[in-house]
Amino acid sequence: MPRVGQNPAKWVTQVAVPSKVTVAVLCFIPFQSGYYRQSLEVLHLCLDSLISNTDLPYDLLVFDNGSCQEVQDSLVARREAGDIQFLVLSERNLGKVGAWNLIFAAAPGEYIAYADSDVYFFPGWLSRHLKVFEAFPEVGTVSGTPRRRRMTFSENSIRRARELPGVEVEVGKLISESWIRQHARSLDKLDELDEILARDDYLLSSNGVNAYITAQHYQFVVRKDVVQQFLPFPHSRPMGSDVAQFDLAIDGSNLLRLAVAERTVLHLGNRLDEELFEELNLNSAVQTAAHYTRRKSPYRPGNGFLAWRPVRRVLLALYDRIFRLYFQAHA
């Protein structure tokens, strides 16, 4: 049967122009119990803070990596409300690096601002990231949380920074200890705190801008032309060591892996940490995010016998085994 008429889009003389920055958020919430009990609230807190506190034009791309139906329905509702410009709903979990390969290839912006779905954004976060790119032309990635880490993937950044004209390098215990402690708590790694606190920080100064030599997997900004030259990143696991391919690519190309000097994002983890939110005066934002999920009561860790570390380790190991069996059955 011949076509009837002409496609009216032929007479449209303008198309939408993507923003310079694509903010990309990746989420995976396969069910809403156990480890993931509060993950939907955390996701909406992430999106609310991003929308409220981003100070430059951007497009928001959300990649859902095979979450349960309730999570995907809530994301569709936010896209229909205009919060999300690009929404990808994957049928199954492609793993973090697999999702990165798609996000980094498809994002239309000149800069890609990536974040896991458990990140809180402070006001002005994006412009402060881009100032680091302007001050350090050799930068590859910029993260929003200065973190005291092993220098495994920053050795070339340290060497390169010392060679750059006009760049000053200061070494010592420079990052706020409270920030380090809060981040360790969000990762449930307070038992590693002494080891972390013993390390040194590397602070760079150039053109009136300071930045630390450190970068994160859970949140960073990267230029699209830089990251696309390394695609696709090889991967075989949902998470874990595969993400290091990104770090190795950036550091191995003699590009700097930096973080802003003043914290602009916060890693939340998998629960609403009421103590932390009260400390940072974020409780009103938490209440707004909870509106999307209609939970009746917040999660609070158990006390007494169940909080005893040996018991906790056994229970977490059992839970991890159950989760692995569930995940393998639904992969």
C-alpha positions in Angstrom: 0.0 0.0 0.0 1.5 3.4 -0.9 2.2 6.0 1.7 -0.6 8.5 2.3 0.7 12.1 2.6 4.0 13.4 3.7 5.6 13.2 7.2 4.7 16.6 8.8 8.1 16.6 10.5 9.6 17.6 7.1 8.3 21.1 7.6 9.7 21.6 11.1 12.6 24.1 10.8 14.1 23.7 14.3 15.2 20.8 16.6 16.1 20.7 20.3 19.8 21.5 20.9 21.3 19.4 23.7 22.9 21.2 26.6 26.6 21.4 27.0 26.4 19.1 30.0 24.6 15.8 30.2 24.1 14.7 33.8 23.8 10.9 33.9 22.5 8.9 36.8 22.7 5.1 37.0 20.4 3.1 39.3 19.8 -0.5 40.0 17.1 -1.5 42.6 16.0 -5.0 41.9 13.7 -5.3 44.9 12.8 -3.2 47.9 13.9 -5.2 50.9 17.1 -6.0 52.7 20.0 -4.0 51.4 17.7 -2.1 49.0 15.0 -1.3 51.5 15.6 2.4 51.4 17.2 2.7 47.9 14.2 4.2 46.2 14.0 7.0 48.8 17.8 7.6 48.3 17.3 7.7 44.5 14.6 10.4 44.7 16.7 12.3 47.2 19.6 12.2 44.7 17.3 13.4 41.8 15.7 16.2 44.0 19.1 17.5 45.1 20.4 17.4 41.5 17.4 19.3 40.1 17.4 21.9 43.0 21.1 22.5 43.1 22.5 22.4 39.6 23.5 25.9 38.7 24.2 25.5 34.9 22.0 24.3 32.0 22.0 20.5 31.6 20.1 17.6 30.3 19.4 14.7 32.7 19.8 11.1 31.5 18.8 8.4 33.8 19.8 4.8 33.0 17.8 2.2 35.0 19.8 -1.1 35.0 17.0 -3.5 35.4 15.2 -2.3 38.5 11.9 -3.6 39.8 8.6 -2.3 38.3 7.9 0.2 41.1 11.2 1.9 40.6 10.8 2.1 36.8 7.3 3.4 37.2 8.5 6.2 39.5 11.1 7.2 36.9 8.6 7.3 34.1 6.5 9.6 36.3 9.4 11.9 36.7 10.2 11.9 33.0 6.5 12.8 32.3 6.8 15.6 34.9 9.8 17.0 32.9 12.5 16.2 35.5 14.2 13.7 33.2 15.1 14.5 29.5 16.4 11.0 28.6 15.3 7.8 30.3 16.6 4.4 29.5 14.9 1.4 31.1 17.0 -1.7 30.6 15.3 -5.1 30.7 18.2 -6.6 32.6 21.3 -5.6 34.6 24.2 -4.9 32.2 26.6 -4.2 35.1 28.0 -0.8 35.9 30.7 -0.8 33.2 28.2 -2.1 30.6 25.9 0.8 31.5 28.8 3.2 31.3 29.6 2.0 27.7 26.1 2.9 26.7 25.9 6.2 28.7 29.2 7.5 27.5 28.5 6.6 23.9 25.0 8.1 23.9 25.2 11.2 26.1 24.9 14.3 23.7 26.7 16.8 25.9 30.3 18.0 25.6 30.7 17.1 29.3 29.2 14.0 31.0 28.5 14.4 34.7 28.1 10.9 36.0 26.7 9.8 39.3 25.4 6.7 41.0 21.9 7.0 42.4 23.1 7.4 46.0 24.7 10.8 45.6 23.5 14.1 47.1 24.4 17.3 45.2 25.1 20.5 47.1 24.3 24.0 45.6 26.7 25.1 42.8 28.3 21.7 42.4 28.5 21.7 38.6 30.1 25.1 38.1 32.8 24.3 40.6 33.6 21.1 38.7 34.0 23.0 35.5 36.2 25.6 37.1 38.7 22.8 37.8 38.6 21.9 34.1 39.3 25.5 33.2 42.2 25.8 35.7 43.9 22.5 34.8 43.7 21.8 31.0 45.4 18.5 31.6 42.6 17.1 33.8 40.7 14.0 32.7 38.1 13.6 35.4 36.9 15.7 38.3 34.9 14.4 41.3 33.0 16.3 43.9 34.2 14.7 47.1 37.9 14.9 48.2 38.7 11.5 49.5 41.9 10.2 51.0 42.6 7.0 48.9 45.5 4.8 48.0 47.4 6.4 45.1 47.2 3.2 43.0 45.4 4.8 40.1 46.9 8.3 40.6 50.7 7.7 40.3 50.8 9.3 36.9 48.6 12.2 38.1 51.1 12.9 40.8 54.1 12.7 38.5 52.4 14.8 35.8 51.3 17.5 38.3 54.9 18.0 39.5 56.0 18.6 35.9 53.3 21.2 35.0 54.5 24.8 35.0 52.5 27.1 37.3 51.1 24.2 39.4 51.9 24.1 43.1 51.7 20.7 44.9 51.2 20.5 48.7 51.4 17.2 50.5 50.0 16.4 54.0 46.9 15.7 56.0 44.7 18.3 54.3 41.2 16.9 53.8 38.7 17.5 56.6 38.7 14.5 58.9 34.9 14.8 59.4 34.4 14.4 55.6 36.6 11.3 55.7 34.7 9.9 58.6 31.3 10.6 57.0 32.3 8.9 53.8 33.7 5.9 55.5 30.4 5.5 57.4 28.5 5.7 54.1 30.5 2.8 52.8 30.3 0.9 56.2 34.1 1.0 56.4 34.7 2.7 59.7 36.9 -0.3 60.7 39.4 1.0 58.0 39.4 4.6 59.3 42.8 4.5 61.0 44.4 3.2 57.8 42.7 5.9 55.7 43.6 8.7 58.1 47.3 7.7 58.0 47.6 8.5 54.3 48.6 11.8 52.8 46.7 14.2 50.5 48.0 15.9 47.4 46.6 19.4 46.9 47.2 21.2 43.6 46.9 25.0 43.0 46.7 26.7 39.6 45.2 29.9 38.4 43.7 30.5 41.8 41.9 27.2 41.9 42.6 24.3 44.2 42.0 20.6 43.6 43.0 17.3 45.2 44.6 14.4 43.3 41.9 11.8 43.8 38.8 10.7 42.0 35.8 8.5 42.6 33.8 5.8 40.7 30.5 6.9 42.1 30.5 10.5 40.8 32.7 12.4 38.4 32.7 14.8 35.4 34.5 13.9 32.2 34.8 15.4 28.8 32.9 13.2 26.2 35.7 13.3 23.7 38.2 12.0 26.3 36.1 9.1 27.6 34.9 8.0 24.2 38.4 7.2 22.9 38.6 4.4 25.5 35.2 2.8 24.7 34.1 0.1 25.1 35.5 -0.7 28.5 35.8 -4.5 29.0 33.7 -6.0 31.7 32.5 -9.4 33.0 30.9 -8.5 36.4 28.1 -6.3 37.6 30.5 -4.3 39.8 33.9 -4.8 41.4 37.3 -4.6 39.8 36.0 -3.9 36.2 35.4 -0.3 37.0 39.2 0.2 37.4 39.5 0.0 33.6 38.2 3.6 33.6 40.8 4.7 36.2 43.6 3.0 34.4 42.6 4.5 31.0 42.6 8.1 32.4 45.7 7.7 34.5 47.6 5.8 31.8 47.0 8.7 29.4 48.7 11.1 31.7 45.5 12.9 32.4 44.9 14.2 35.9 42.3 12.6 38.2 41.2 15.3 40.5 38.5 16.3 43.0 37.3 19.8 44.0 38.9 21.2 47.1 35.6 21.9 48.8 33.1 19.1 48.9 30.2 19.6 46.5 28.6 16.1 46.6 27.9 13.6 49.3 27.8 9.8 49.1 24.7 8.6 50.8 25.0 4.8 50.7 21.9 2.6 50.8 20.0 4.2 53.7 18.8 7.5 55.0 21.3 8.4 57.7 19.3 10.6 60.0 22.3 11.5 62.1 24.2 12.7 59.0 21.2 14.6 57.6 20.6 16.4 60.9 24.3 17.3 61.0 24.1 18.8 57.5 20.7 20.2 57.9 19.2 18.1 55.1 16.1 16.8 56.8 13.7 18.9 54.8 15.2 17.5 51.6 14.8 14.0 52.9 11.1 14.6 53.7 10.5 15.8 50.2 12.2 12.8 48.6 10.1 10.4 50.9 7.0 11.8 49.2 7.7 9.8 46.1 7.9 6.5 47.9 5.3 6.8 50.6 7.2 4.8 53.2 5.5 4.6 56.6 8.6 4.4 58.7 12.4 4.9 58.2 14.8 2.0 58.6 16.8 2.0 61.8 19.6 -0.6 62.5 18.9 -3.0 65.3 20.4 -2.7 68.7 21.6 -5.2 71.3 22.4 -8.8 70.2 21.9 -8.2 66.4 24.3 -5.2 66.5 27.1 -7.3 68.0 29.8 -7.4 65.4 30.4 -11.2 65.1 26.6 -11.8 64.8 26.3 -8.9 62.3 29.1 -10.4 60.1 27.4 -13.8 60.1 24.0 -12.3 59.2 25.5 -10.1 56.5 27.4 -13.1 55.0 24.2 -15.1 55.0 22.3 -12.2 53.4 25.1 -11.8 50.8 24.8 -15.5 49.9 21.0 -15.3 49.5 21.4 -12.1 47.4 24.0 -13.8 45.1 21.7 -16.8 44.5 18.8 -14.5 43.8 20.9 -12.3 41.4 22.2 -15.3 39.5 18.7 -16.6 39.1 17.5 -13.3 37.6 20.6 -12.3 35.6 
